[in-house]
Every structure is written in structure tokens, then in C-alpha cells.
Amino acid sequence: MDAVSTLELYELLWKMIEDRYGTDSPKLSPLCRRLRNQTLWTILHMTYNGVALDKKKLQAIHEKESKISKRIFEWTKRKHDLKLQGTGSATAKLKIITDSLGDDLIASSQVTLTPKTKELSTGKGNLNLILKKRPKGHELRVLPRLMQGLSDHSHTVTSFTAPLLTNPHKGILPGNNIAYPAWYAVPQHRSIEANDKVGGTIQGRITAQRPGVQTFPSVIKRCYTSRWREGCLLHADMSQIELRMAALLSGDPRMMNEYVQGIDRHTRTALSCFPELTGEEPNFKSYWRQAGKQLNFLMIYRGGPKIFQETLRTNYNIEMDLKTCRKVVEATKDMYPEFNKWQEALIAQAVKDQYLEVITGWSRTFAGAKHSIEATYSNEICNFPIQCLAAQLMLSAQYAILMSFHDKRL
């Protein structure tokens, strides 16, 4: 009976795909079936094997981060009568930000306000502004630095080390030092009506929860270990895979030629953004090149000068006026006219068809009137094919590696 029901549902789904997407839809292609099969087997493999973590290293990190957090909390409470956690912490943080900005910075256009109430924000933007403007040793720099430190260290404890060490449903199982994340190949909801998503993305990427291994900070990633006593870990990454995918899909000749010639786009973008640099600075690769990388990604996902300015300020403590940000963003976009045309064509196609479908059969719906889709979804429309296919290329490579291990009986 189950087999009969499954076959009938299969035939019904096939007919629904033909009616919605047409008989020549990539969803009905052998490539789509093969890729979905590979994705399912890869997820089953990762679910069964889990992720091995060095519990001693994790415990050491937990104790260190907890001790630092406690020291900061107790010092600020004892010396300044300010509670940076728990009841009253919001008031304490606002006082620190207000006092540290002082009369000279409080009216600056660089000061960040909360989106809804337009009150002074206690987030990273204002903290970074204070830490940049107040020189080392300045009395108005001490508390903001401690406030930022407490936030970072306590976040490591509450979001990562504590759950991994103490909650078997979100971390390591007792006795084997292995965590077993829940992997999601597609968006899943408890209730579609309530829109309470429990996992997965609508952009074609797989995701993990309990624990969210894909979002581990570097300090936690250093706890990865082999499950075998004499084993080791090999790390592989695809260089600028999303930017390369953007070049391939758009066919922009300049963008494609840069990769053929082996040009480091992040370095070139950083040097164009900050002409005072030479590229020989000690921190160029780890700091300035990363800022250039942000602009490259903003460009392929249609990010504007305001977002670029906020990203520089929040993530890199770099202050660039909006006029310069606009000039830099426009200059970068002008370098790739064919890519810009491709993006415009994508948006027009999504407006016309109310969905986008990539060659592997994955699709995403963009319903609504023309002005609504363009105003709400333009960035996501341009993001979808690039991010989806880049993620699927990675998964396909992972599956090939798993199969080679299987063939060698490893």
C-alpha cells in the first residue's frame, strides 16, 4: 500500500511540475534527479557520522571565556556600579555609550541610532566609532572596550561552548565526543500557516542546526578533530566560488578574463578603495583585502553605498564618507557592464514568470506586482542563482569525495 501511494504521489508531483513549470523544466531532468540523490546521500552520511570535537580543548576554551566574562562583569560592577548583564544592563550600556561619545561625538553623522525608535544604539557601530576616535589610554575608551569584550566572550560561552558541553541535543553526546547536527536540504516548517521555519534555506543551500556547525567561530572550529586515534583532518575550500559563478552565469568578459589571468580581485578592489595602500602592509591580507572582499560580494548581490559604509564601519572600524562609498561602488559596478545587464534581465524574468529556476531544477517563487518584486526582492533575485549553484557545486564535490572513500573502503 505504501509503495502504491508513493507511486501515485510521484505521478501527481510530476504532473504538477509540468503544469507549473512546463514539460521542459530542469526539474524533470536527469541532472536534477542525480543532484537531489547526491544531496540526500551526503546528508545521510553527515547525519550518521556527526562531527567529532576535542572535548578537552572545548572545555579549556569554555573555562577561559567564562573566567574573562566574569572578571569584566565583576570589575565594572564594583568600580563603576554598572551591570553589563542581566536586569539593568540596557541602562548601563546606554550610559557607557552616551558618556563615551561625549559632546564632541554625540552629534556626529557617524553615530548609529536604533532602526525603530531612533534612539542611541548600544551596538557595534557606536562601539567601533568610540574605539576608533578615542586613542589608546583615553579614559572614555576603557568601558566601551570592556563592554565589547564582555559581549564577545560571553557570546562564545552562551552560544557555543556551554550548549556543546552540556546539552546532548545541541552538542556532544556523553562518552563519544561527537555532535550530531540536524541537516536540512530544503526549508522545513512546523506549520506553513504560522511560518515557523525550523531549518533550511530558500536559496538552495543546506543548513545545520543543533548545533549550527556552519556558523562556528574560528575559536570553536579549532576544536574539530578526527574520530580516529591516529587520524587527521584535511581542509579544502573553493577559491572565490560565488564570484566565479557570477562570472560564469553572466558571461561578463572582463570578469571571466580576470580569473583566466589569475588576478586577485579582492586585492585589486582593496587597492582601488584605499589608494593610499601599497598592498605590502603587514595586515593587508588579513584586514584591508577582507574589506575589498566585502565590496566584491556587495556588488554581485546589488548592495549599495550605504550598506558598504555600514559594513566598513561595523566589521573593520573603517570610516568612509557616503560620497566616497558611492563613488567606489559605482566605479566597481561600471567595470562589469555585462554583469549588470545580466542582473537586470534576471529581475525582469522574475517579475514576468513570478519565479526563477536554475539549470539544476531548484527554483524560488517571487510573487507580487512588478513594483513590489523589484522593491522587495531585487537583491535576493540576483543572489539566488549564484548562491544556489555555488552551494550545489560544493555538495557535488563532497559527494564525489565520499564515493571515492567508499570505493576504496575507507
C-alpha positions, 0 to 999 in steps of 0.5 A, spaced: 500 500 500 505 504 501 509 503 495 502 504 491 501 511 494 508 513 493 507 511 486 501 515 485 504 521 489 510 521 484 505 521 478 501 527 481 508 531 483 510 530 476 504 532 473 504 538 477 511 540 475 509 540 468 503 544 469 507 549 473 513 549 470 512 546 463 514 539 460 521 542 459 523 544 466 530 542 469 526 539 474 524 533 470 531 532 468 536 527 469 541 532 472 536 534 477 534 527 479 542 525 480 543 532 484 537 531 489 540 523 490 547 526 491 544 531 496 540 526 500 546 521 500 551 526 503 546 528 508 545 521 510 552 520 511 553 527 515 547 525 519 550 518 521 557 520 522 556 527 526 562 531 527 567 529 532 570 535 537 576 535 542 572 535 548 578 537 552 580 543 548 572 545 548 572 545 555 579 549 556 576 554 551 569 554 555 573 555 562 577 561 559 571 565 556 567 564 562 573 566 567 574 573 562 566 574 562 566 574 569 572 578 571 569 584 566 562 583 569 565 583 576 570 589 575 565 594 572 560 592 577 564 594 583 568 600 580 563 603 576 556 600 579 554 598 572 551 591 570 553 589 563 548 583 564 542 581 566 536 586 569 539 593 568 544 592 563 540 596 557 541 602 562 548 601 563 550 600 556 546 606 554 550 610 559 557 607 557 555 609 550 552 616 551 558 618 556 563 615 551 561 619 545 561 625 549 559 632 546 564 632 541 561 625 538 554 625 540 552 629 534 556 626 529 553 623 522 557 617 524 553 615 530 548 609 529 541 610 532 536 604 533 532 602 526 525 603 530 525 608 535 531 612 533 534 612 539 542 611 541 544 604 539 548 600 544 551 596 538 557 595 534 557 601 530 557 606 536 562 601 539 567 601 533 566 609 532 568 610 540 574 605 539 576 608 533 576 616 535 578 615 542 586 613 542 589 608 546 589 610 554 583 615 553 579 614 559 572 614 555 575 608 551 576 603 557 568 601 558 566 601 551 572 596 550 570 592 556 563 592 554 565 589 547 569 584 550 564 582 555 559 581 549 564 577 545 566 572 550 560 571 553 557 570 546 562 564 545 560 561 552 552 562 551 552 560 544 557 555 543 561 552 548 556 551 554 550 548 549 556 543 546 558 541 553 552 540 556 546 539 552 546 532 548 541 535 543 545 541 541 552 538 542 556 532 544 553 526 546 556 523 553 562 518 552 563 519 544 565 526 543 561 527 537 555 532 535 550 530 531 547 536 527 540 536 524 541 537 516 536 540 512 536 540 504 530 544 503 526 549 508 522 545 513 516 548 517 512 546 523 506 549 520 506 553 513 500 557 516 504 560 522 511 560 518 515 557 523 521 555 519 525 550 523 531 549 518 533 550 511 534 555 506 530 558 500 536 559 496 538 552 495 543 551 500 543 546 506 543 548 513 545 545 520 542 546 526 543 543 533 548 545 533 549 550 527 556 547 525 556 552 519 556 558 523 562 556 528 567 561 530 574 560 528 575 559 536 570 553 536 572 550 529 579 549 532 576 544 536 574 539 530 578 533 530 578 526 527 574 520 530 580 516 529 586 515 534 591 516 529 587 520 524 587 527 521 583 532 518 584 535 511 581 542 509 579 544 502 575 550 500 573 553 493 577 559 491 572 565 490 566 560 488 560 565 488 564 570 484 566 565 479 559 563 478 557 570 477 562 570 472 560 564 469 552 565 469 553 572 466 558 571 461 561 578 463 568 578 459 572 582 463 570 578 469 571 571 466 578 574 463 580 576 470 580 569 473 583 566 466 589 571 468 589 569 475 588 576 478 586 577 485 580 581 485 579 582 492 586 585 492 585 589 486 578 592 489 582 593 496 587 597 492 582 601 488 578 603 495 584 605 499 589 608 494 593 610 499 595 602 500 601 599 497 598 592 498 605 590 502 602 592 509 603 587 514 595 586 515 593 587 508 591 580 507 588 579 513 584 586 514 584 591 508 583 585 502 577 582 507 574 589 506 575 589 498 572 582 499 566 585 502 565 590 496 566 584 491 560 580 494 556 587 495 556 588 488 554 581 485 548 581 490 546 589 488 548 592 495 549 599 495 553 605 498 550 605 504 550 598 506 558 598 504 559 604 509 555 600 514 559 594 513 566 598 513 564 601 519 561 595 523 566 589 521 573 593 520 572 600 524 573 603 517 570 610 516 568 612 509 564 618 507 557 616 503 560 620 497 566 616 497 562 609 498 558 611 492 563 613 488 567 606 489 561 602 488 559 605 482 566 605 479 566 597 481 559 596 478 561 600 471 567 595 470 562 589 469 557 592 464 555 585 462 554 583 469 549 588 470 545 587 464 545 580 466 542 582 473 537 586 470 534 581 465 534 576 471 529 581 475 525 582 469 524 574 468 522 574 475 517 579 475 514 576 468 514 568 470 513 570 478 519 565 479 526 563 477 529 556 476 536 554 475 539 549 470 539 544 476 531 544 477 531 548 484 527 554 483 524 560 488 517 563 487 517 571 487 510 573 487 507 580 487 506 586 482 512 588 478 513 594 483 513 590 489 518 584 486 523 589 484 522 593 491 522 587 495 526 582 492 531 585 487 537 583 491 535 576 493 533 575 485 540 576 483 543 572 489 539 566 488 542 563 482 549 564 484 548 562 491 544 556 489 549 553 484 555 555 488 552 551 494 550 545 489 557 545 486 560 544 493 555 538 495 557 535 488 564 535 490 563 532 497 559 527 494 564 525 489 569 525 495 565 520 499 564 515 493 571 515 492 572 513 500 567 508 499 570 505 493 576 504 496 573 502 503 575 507 507 
